[in-house]
Amino acid sequence: MTLDTVKHAGGTPDVEQPWAELGLKQDEYARIREILGRRPTGAELAMYSVMWSEHCSYKSSKVHLKQFSEKKPESDAMLVGIGENAGVVDVGQGYAVTFKVESHNHPSYIEPYQGAATGIGGIVRDILAMGARPVAVVDPLRFGAADHPDTKRVLPGVVAGIGGYGNCLGLPNIGGEVVFDSCYQGNPLVNAGCIGVMKHEDLHLAKASGPGNKVILYGARTGGDGIGGVSVLASETFDAAGKPTKRPAVQVGDPFQEKLLIECTLEIFREKLVAGIQDLGGAGLSCATSELASAGSGGMRVELDTVPLRDATLSPEEILMSESQERMCAVVEPDKVERFLAICEKWDVIATVIGEVTDGERLEIYWHGEQIVDVPPRSVAHEGPTYHRPYARPEWQDALQADDAGTLPRPGTGAELKDQVLKLVAHPNQASKAWITDQYDRFVQGNTVLAQPEDAGMIRIDEETNLGVAMATDGNGRYAKLDPYTGAQLALAEAYRNVAASGARPLAISDCLNFGSPEDPAVMWQFAEVTRGLADGCLELGTPVTGGNVSLYNQTGEVAIHPTPVVAVLGVIDDVTRRTPIAFAEEGQLLYLLGDTREEFGGSAWSEVVHGHLGGLPPRVDLAREKLLGEILISASRDGMIDAAHDLSDGGLVQAVVESCLRGGTGARLVVPDGLDAFTFLFSESAGRAVVAVPRSEELRFTDMCGARGLPATRIGVVDGTELDVQGEFGVSLDELRTAHEATVPALLA
């Protein structure tokens, strides 16, 4: 077989090439030929196919994502924004924090354990590549119906993969979500996030500058796993039977190799041995080489046959497309190469010089002396196609919104209220997820301050000053289905509220936008509305988008998932000893409801649990109120005015109170406020609210602060006894609530 070299390609313009099988459209293939002035070689075609995929090029989404830059709020904290491996923010005292959320949805459906494990591995390397030490992970998850047989196949494997990889790395898993909905049947969402910490001077970027600087590939050997993952798997829909039409190999992870890679890389950073660095994740070497060269000041020459392999039969195209895990690519000055290699040897990490930076403008790749790639690197990495996909509000949207949840039958007696409360807290979406989170090490390294089931995860990053950061991830696909614009802002508001409830000041966000096929105008309308909602919301809250991920083609047959924007908010707290937990821990604490409660049940947990209903409008959003509520929660935490706080979201007040009572092991007596009926009081999902436990000694100071700032604060009860007592309506013991809350998930998945 003749090697398809650049020279050979130039002389054989009519050779048929498998561009369609690699996920390219005919006009995209024609554009590649136009850029090169000839047909591409097989290796070039492989590179363009993975780099021009939805996953890497954002070709269907970037026309909408540009709003995040156009509407970016002013922020003194922002150090690195959209475009790098992860965003970076200043958190004070010379520290910077980098964080990001990404998806590994389709691989996790095909091979749950490895798909989820390598999702953790990939996001950790993104954080590492910025120069930071990874310190914690989070995992927002969505699965099909909890009682569906395939959920029992997928969920345990995903959880085991996340726990297995993260636990082996020694990274605490401090937050996330688990949501069940039949719309995710056959297409679970496995999103993974990571937080990293560094000093400002340790920041590194992905660029290859300086002619003569060496390009070093280090980490695991390259194998045949994950070949074409981003061009085929991440852009693949599943048929009605839940089977992908193509089955490229899912990446296989080795967390112990990654742990060595992390420590090796951090030592390399400490000795300032790299001029540029990039992790190898989606698109593998195709991405690392083209992005490094594109972001630098020159070209790059790579000798591909020097790449260490696990499988000697791999072709050049397969090497370029392989997404084998635990690999990094560094640009190193010649006089530092020897020391770089010595550190790698110390950590038992394979390192190989595979090329060098040139003074040209091309990315050139050779195979045993024959040139197989000669491309402008920007055309591969940053100048992929841009689609202005047609989008239109779906015809069914009006009917869905008109199907008002407020007209559903409501409980008429205290006994019926009690029955529905027990059903709510036992539903898989509201029930305890301890069966899942207990498989994660939440406290390794000893710096975890808050973790599941708290409102936000919190990590101490300086042991002397107690400086810390908090993160919460949220996203309600039911709200976004009813109104994508409002649903996106509700996800942002909830994550913002969760961080503030912990006592931390929200700084910035990352997002993971999960949608169906962009070729469906209804899906693209949802996407356009969500991005518009997020951009407008972040501008009003002053929380810039630092980066994130778009995951498209999440659907089974013709049925798309609910639009599911997952929003991660990062916050900073000066002293983690002042954090606020959710637990009602001491009898006599006074319970206050902050915010306004309205009859808002569209997309609510109550409408789903009791009636199996989705319709109407989601709760309204008032971001100015969210900001005020956040300021009150942060000030009260800092000044010792509250002992506990819990945001109100899915399930309303009663869900929050039950969780806080069970967390602290104490009961509560609640009184329905004037102007509200018991049902609305307990189950409404109005946004911009929280319940707080106030020491009696601080009641006057706290209520004066709320009054002076114009935040409604209503005393609704007291922490007391061993039951939840809604006076005049019903009482239910903590034992009965605990049984209902904790038995569901183990029974489903045992």
N, C-alpha and C positions, 0 to 999 in steps of 0.2 A: 504494500500500500504506500503510495507516494505521500510524503509529508506535505500538508497544505501550507506552504510558506507564502510570505507576502509576494515574492517574485512569481510563484506559481499562480496565486490568485489574480495577479495582474494580467497573466497570459491566458486565463481560462474564465472569461466573463460569463459563460453560459452554464457553468456547473450548477446543478440544482442543489439548494441548501435547505435544511429543515427548520426554516425560520418560524413557521407556524407551530411546529411541535415544541419549540422553545418559548412559546408564549408571545411572540412578536406578531404584530399586524402587518399586512402587506405594505401599507404606506410607511410604517416604521422601518421595514427592511429596505424600502426604496430610499428612505432618508439616510440610512447608514451607507448605502452605496454612493449617495451624493456626497456625503461628508468625506469619504475615503477616495472618491474618484475611481472606484473599482468595486468589484464584489469583495466582501470581507473574507478573510481566512476563517477556517473553522474556529480557531481560538478567538479571533476578534468577534465573531458572531456569538460565541458563548459569553464573552464579556458584555457585549451590548445587551444581550437577552436578559441577563440577571440585573444589570445596572439600570436598564430601562423598564424594569418591572414596577408594578404599583408600589411594592414594598420599599424599593430603593429610590425611585424617581418621583413618587407622589404625582404622577402625571395626570390623574383625574382629580386630585384634591388640592394641588398647590395654588390654583387660581383663587380658591376660597381661604386657604391657610394664610395667604399674604395679609389678611386682615389683622392677624396677630402682631405683625410688625407695623402696619399702617395705623392701628389704634393703640399701640403700645403705651401704657401709662408711664409717666416719669417715675423712676425708681433709683434711689441712691445705692440700693443693695445690688443691683444687677451688674455682674462682672462678665459673664458670657451668656449669650442668648441663643436663639434659634440658628441652627446651621452646624453646630459642633456635635460631638458625641453625646453631650449632656449639658444642660444649663448649669451655671455657677452663680451663687449669690454670696454676698458679704454678710456674715452673721456677727461681726464684731470681734474685738480682742485679737485681730490679726488672722482670724479663721475664715475660711470660705467653705461652703457646702455645695456639693454637686448632687443632682438628683434627676431621675428620669423614670418614666413608665413606658413599657413596650408590650407588645402582644406576641404570643406563640400559640395561636388558636388552632390552626389546622394541624400542625404536627402533634398537638396534644390530643386531638381526637383520634388520629391514626395510631399513635403509640403513646398512651397517656404518660407513662413514667418518664421516658426519655424526652418527650416533647416538653413537658413541664420542667424537668430538670435542666435542660439546655436553655430554656427560657430564663431561668435564674442565672445560669452561667453567663449567658450573653449580656444581660443587663449589668451584671457585676463587672464585666470587662469594659463596658461603656464607661462606667464610673472610674474604673482604674485608669483608663486611657487619658482621663483629664488630669491625672497626677494625684488623685485622692486615694486614701485608704477606704475601701468599702466598710461601713459600720453597721448596716441594717438592711433588711429587705422587707417588702410588703407584697401581698398577692391578692388583688381583686379578681374573683372568679365568678363565672356564670355557667350553670349547667341546665340541662333539660328538666322535665318534671322529676321531682324527687323520688317518686315510686316507679319510674320507668326502668326497665331492665338495663338499658344502655347507660343510664346514669350510674348504676351500680358497677358497670364496667369501667367507665371513664373516671369518675370522681376519686375512688380510692387510689388509682394509679397516679393521677395528677397530684393528689395530696402527698403521696409517698415520694414522688419525684421532687416536689418542691422541698419537702422536709429532708429527704435524703441528701440532696445537693447542698442546700443551705446549711444544714446541720454539720455536714462534713467540712464546709468552709469556715465554720465557727462564726456565722453571721446570725444574729437574732432576727426572727421574723416578728415584727412588732405591729403589723396592721394589715388591713385588707377587708374583703367582704366575701360572702358566699351567698349567691342568689340562685333560686331555682325558678325556671319558667319554661313552659313547653316550647316557646319560640327558639330556645337554644338547643332543642333536641337535634342531635346530629351535628351541631355546630357550637360546642362549648366555647366560652371565652376564657382564656388563660392569660391574664395580664400580669406582668411582674414589674416591680419597682425596686430601686436601690438608692440608698443615700450614702454619700462618701464625704469625708472630711479632709481638709488640707490647710496649710498655711497659704496665704496669697502668693508668695513667691514660688510655690510648688506647682502652679498651674502649667499644664502642657496642652498644646494644640496639635491637631493632625495636619502637618504640612511637611513637605520635603524641599528644603532649600539648601543651597551650598553645593555647587558642582564638585564632584569628587567624594562627597559624603557617602558612606556605605549604607545600603539597605539590608537590614538584618531581620530574618524571620526567626522567631523563637517560640518555644512552647512545644505542644504535641506535634507528632508527625501528621502529615496530611493523608487522609483516607478517602474512601468512597462514600462516606455518609453525608447525607444532606445535599447531594449534588442537584443543583437547580432548584433548591428549596424556595428561594424567594421569587423566582420567575414562574414556577409552576404551582408549587404547593400553596404559597401565600395568595395566589391569584386564582385559586381553584375553587369551584363550587362543588357541592356534593349532590349526587343524584337522589331520587326520591327514596331509595333504599338506604341512604346515608353513606354511600360508598363514593370515594373520590374517583373521578374518571381517569386519573393518573396516580401512580403511587411512587413518587421519588422517595429515596431513603430518608428517614428522619435522623437528625444528628444524634450522635451517641456521646454522652458526657462522662467526664472523669473528674469529680470534684477534688480529688487529692492532687491531680496534676494542676488543676486551677489554683489550689492553695499555694503550691510551689511557685506558680507563675505570678501570683499576687505578691508574695514576699520578695521574689527575685526582682520584679519590676519596681517595687517600692525602694529597694536598695539601689537599683540603677538610678532612680530619680534622686535619691539622697546624694549620690555622687555626681549628679548633673551630667550624665553621660549621653543624653539624647537631645537631638535638635528637633525631632518630630516623632509622633507615635500614633498608631492606629490599631485598634483591636480588629480581629478577624471574626466577623459574625455573618450576617446576611451577605451573600455574594462572595464571601471568602477573599481570596487573593485578588479577584477582579476589583472588588471594592477598595481594599487596602492600598493597592498600588495606584489605581486611578485617582482616588481621593487625595492621597498624599502628594502625588505629582501635580494634580490640579490646583491644590491649595498652596503649592510652593512657588518658587521663582524660576524653575527650569523644567527639564524633562527627567526621564528616568529610564535606565536600562536594566533589565532583569534577565538572569540566566535561569530559566524555569527548571531545567534539568537538575539544578543543585538543591531543589526543595526536598527535604527529607520526607520519605513516603512510608506509609504502612502497607501499601499495596503497589508493588512494582509494575503492575499491569495498567495503571491509570494513564490515560491519554493526556496530552497537554490541555485539551478542553476541559476534561474532568478535574484536573488539578486546579485550573482557574476557577471552576464553579463549585468546588468542594466547600462545604461549610463545616468541616471538621472543627471541633471545639478546642478551647484552651490554647489559642494561638494569638500572637501579637506581631506587629511589624514596626520596627524602629529605624529611624534615620540617625546615623552616628558618624561623628567626625572621625577621619582615619586614625588620628593619634589616640582616640578613646576606644577603638574597637577591641584591642587586646584586653583592656580592663572589663569592658562589657561582656566579652566572652568568658572571662574568668569568673565573673559573678554568676553567670548562667550555669557554668560548670559546678560552682559551689552549691547551687540549689538543684542540681541534677535536672536542669532544663536544657533541652537541645536548642542550640543557636547556630544559625548558618548565614553567612553573608551571601545573599542571592542577587545583589546588584549594586548600582550606585546612581547617585543623582548626576545628571548631565547638564551641560549649558545650552542644550537645545530646547525644543518646545514639544517633543513627542514622547509618548510612552512606548518604549521598544522592548519587546520580549523575545528571547531567543530560546531555542530548543536544540541542544547539542550543536550549537554554532549556526543554526539556520534561523533566520528571522521569521517569526510567526505572528507577531503583532507590531503594528506601526500606526498609532492612532494619536490624535490630539486628546490628551487626558480629560480636558473639560468636556469634550463631546460625549465621553463615556460617563463621567461622574456627575456633571452638573447641567448638561444641555440636552437632556432627554426630552421626549415629546411633552407638550402641554396640551391637555384636552379641555375644551370648554364643553363639557358634557351637557346635553339638554336636561333641564329639570323642570318639574311642574308639580304643583300641589295635587296630591292624589284625590281622585273623585270621592273616595270613601271618607276623607278627613272630616267633612262637615257632619256626616251621619254619625261618625264616632264621637265627635264632640257634643252632638245633640243628645246622645244617649246618657243623660245626666245621672251620675251616681247618687245625687241628692234625692232622687225619687224612689230609691230602693227601700223596701220595708225595714223598719228599725225596731229594735227591742222595745217592748212596752212595759216591762216590769224589771224589778231589781234582779230576779232570778234569771231572766233572759240576758240582762247585761252581764251578769257573772258568767253565764254559759259562753257568751261570745268573747269575753276577755280570755277565758281558758282556751278557747279555740284559737284565738289570735296568738297567744304566747307559745302555743304548741305547734303552730304552722311551721313548716320547714324554713321559711324565710325569716321568721321572727324567733324561732327556737334557738337555744344555745348551740354554738358551733364548737364547743369544747372537744368533741370527738375529733374534729379536724385540727384545731389549733394546738391541742395537746401533743400532736405529732411533730410540732415545730419546737425547736429550742428558742424560747423568747428571751432568755436571760443570760445566754453565753456572753462572755467578756465582762459581765458585771456592770455595764453602764446603762442597761435598760431601766427606765424610770416608769414608763407606762407601756402596756401592750394589751392585745385583745383580752377582754372585750371592752376596753376603754374607748372613749370617743376618738382619741388619737394615740398613735404610738409616740413615745418620747425617748430620746437618747441623750445622755450626758456626754458632751464632747471635750470638756476640760474638767479634770478631777479637782483642781485647786479652786477655780472660780465657780464651778457648777453651771457653767454655760451649757445650754442644751438646745436641741432642735426637736420639733414635733412634725409628724406628717399624718394626714388623713386622706383616704381615697373614698370617693363616693360617686354614684351614678345610678339613676333610677330609669330603666328602660321603659317602664310603664308610663311615667310622666312624659318622657320624650316622644313616645308613640302618640300621645294625645296632643302634644304641642312641642315640637322639637326646639323651638327658640326658648320657650319658658323652661322646658325640661333641662336644657343645657345650663341655664342660669340656676335652676334648683340644685343641680349637681355641684356646681361651683359654690353656691351659698351653703350647702350642707357641709362640704369639706372645710370651707372657711370657718363655719360655725363650730365644727368639731375641734379644729385646732385652737380656736379662741376659748372654747369651753375647758380645754386642758390648761389654759393659762398662757399659751404661747401667742405671739403676735404674727399673723400671717404675712408672708413676704412675697411669695411667687408661686406659680403653678407649673405642673407638667400635665399632659393629657394623653389619653389613649382612646382614640375615636373608632369605635367598632360599628360597622355598617354592612348592609347587604351589597348587592352588585351595583357598581357605579353606572352600568349600562341601563339600569332601570331609572327613568326620570323621577319616579316617586322617591326612590332612595337618595338620588342626588339632591332633591329638594330638601329632604330631611337633613342631609349633610350640610347643605348651604345654610339652612336655618340654625343648625347647631353651632356651626363655626361663627355665624353672625352673633348668636346669643352669647357665646363664650367671649368673643372679642369685646362686645359691648359691656358684658358683665365685669370682665377683668379691668377694663378702663375705669369703670365706676368704683370698683373696690380697690384699685391701685395695686393689683397683683399681676405683674406681667407674666406672659407665657414664655417659659425658658426653653421649651422644646417638647417633644412628645412623639407620638406614633399614630399612623392611620392604618387600620386594618379593614380591608374591603373584601367583598365576595363572601361574607359570612351568611350563607343561606343554604338551605336544603331544597333541591329542586327549584321551584319558583318562589318558595316561601323564605323571605328574609327575616333575620332576627329583628327584634325591636331596635331602633336606633339607640345605641348605648355609649354615650360619651362618659368615660371614666375620668374624673378630675382628681388630681393629687395636689393638695395644698401643703406647702412647707412653711413652717413658722419657727420663730426663735424665742427662747425664754432665757432671761439673764441668770436665773437661779432656779434650777430644777427642784430644789427643796420646796418651792412655792407652788408647784404644779397642783392642779385640781383633779382628783379622781372622780369617778361616777358614783362611788359607793355611799349610801346613807349608813353611816357607821355608828352614830351616837344618838341615843334617845334624847328627845327634847329639841333637836334641831328643827328649825322652822322651815317649811317648804314654801317657796315662792315660784310662781309661774311668771316668766318674763315674756312680754310680747302680747299680741292680740290673737284671740282664738275666734275663728269664723267657721261657718258651715262649709267646709271644703273637703270633699270626699272623692273627687275624680282621681282615678289611679291609686286610690288608697289601699292600704293593707286590709282594712275592714271590708271594703267592697270585694276584694279578691278572696279573702278567707271565708266570709260568710255567704257571698253570693256568686263567686266565680265570675265577677263582672269587671270589665275594663271599658270605661267610657266617660264622657264629660270633659271637663277642663281640669288641669292640674292646679294645685294651689298657686295663688298669685305670688309674685316676687316683688319685694321692696328692698333693693340692695342698700339704700341709705339706712334703712332700719337694721339690716344685717350688720352693717358696719358699726352702727351705734351699739347694737347688742354685743358685738365682739369687743368693743372698747370697754363696756361695762364688765363683761366677764373677765377680761384681762386685768383691769384695775382691781376688781374685787379679789381676784386670786392673789395678785401681788401684795395687796394691803391686808390680807387675812380676813376678809369680810365674808367669805363663803368657805364651807368645808367640802362641798361636793357640787358638781354641775353635770348636767346631761342634756345634750341637745334633743329637741323633739323633731322627729322625722317619720320614718315608716312606723305605722302603728300608733302614732300620736302620743299623748301624755301617758296613757296607761301602760304602754309598752316601755317607755322610759322609766316610769316609776317602778314597775316590776323588776326591770333589770337592775336599778340602783338598790332596791330592797334586797334582792337576792345576792347582789355583790357584797353588800355590807352585813347581811344576815339580820337585818332589823325590819320591822313592819312600818306601816304608815297609815295615818288617819287622814283622809281627804274630805274636804267640804266643797260641794259644787258652788262656784261663785254665782252671785246674783247676775241675772241676765243670760245665763247659759243653762241649757238642759244637760242632764248627766251624760247622755249619749254623745253630744257634741264635745263636751268637756273632755271625755275620755278618748274618743276616737278621731277627732279632727286632726288633719295633717297640715294645718296652716304653718307656713314657713316663718322664719325669723323669731323662733321661740326656744326657750330653754327652761328647765326646772333646776332650781338651786336649793341647797340646804344651807341655811344661815344660822350661825350660833346666836342664841338669844341676846348675848352681850353686844352683837354687831348689828342687830335688826335696825335700829334707828339710823345708824351711819349708812347702812346699805340702802335703805328705802329713801333716805335723803339724797343719796347720790343718784339713784334712779329717777327720782322726782326732778332733781335739778337738770338732768340730761334729757328728760322727756320720754323715758322708757317706761311703759306700763309694767308694773310689778304688783301682782296680786297674791296675797297670802292664801294658800289653798290647803294647808294642813300642817302636820307635825310628824316627825319620825317617832314611832312609838309601837311597842308590842311585837306580836309575832304573826300579824296578819295584815293584809291590805283591806282596810275598812273604808269604803266609800259611804259616808254617813247618809242614812236615809235610803240607801239603795241595796247594798250587799256587803258581805265580808267574805274573804277567802284566805285560808291560812297560807303561810309561806311554804309549808311542806307540800300543799297541793299545787301551788304555783311552780315550785321547783320540779316536782315530778312532771308536770305538763311541759315545762320549758326545757328540761334536760333529757327527756326520754326519746324525743322524736327522731333526731338524727341517728343515734346509735341503732334504733330499731329499724330504720330504713336501710342502713348500710352494713349492719353486722353480718 
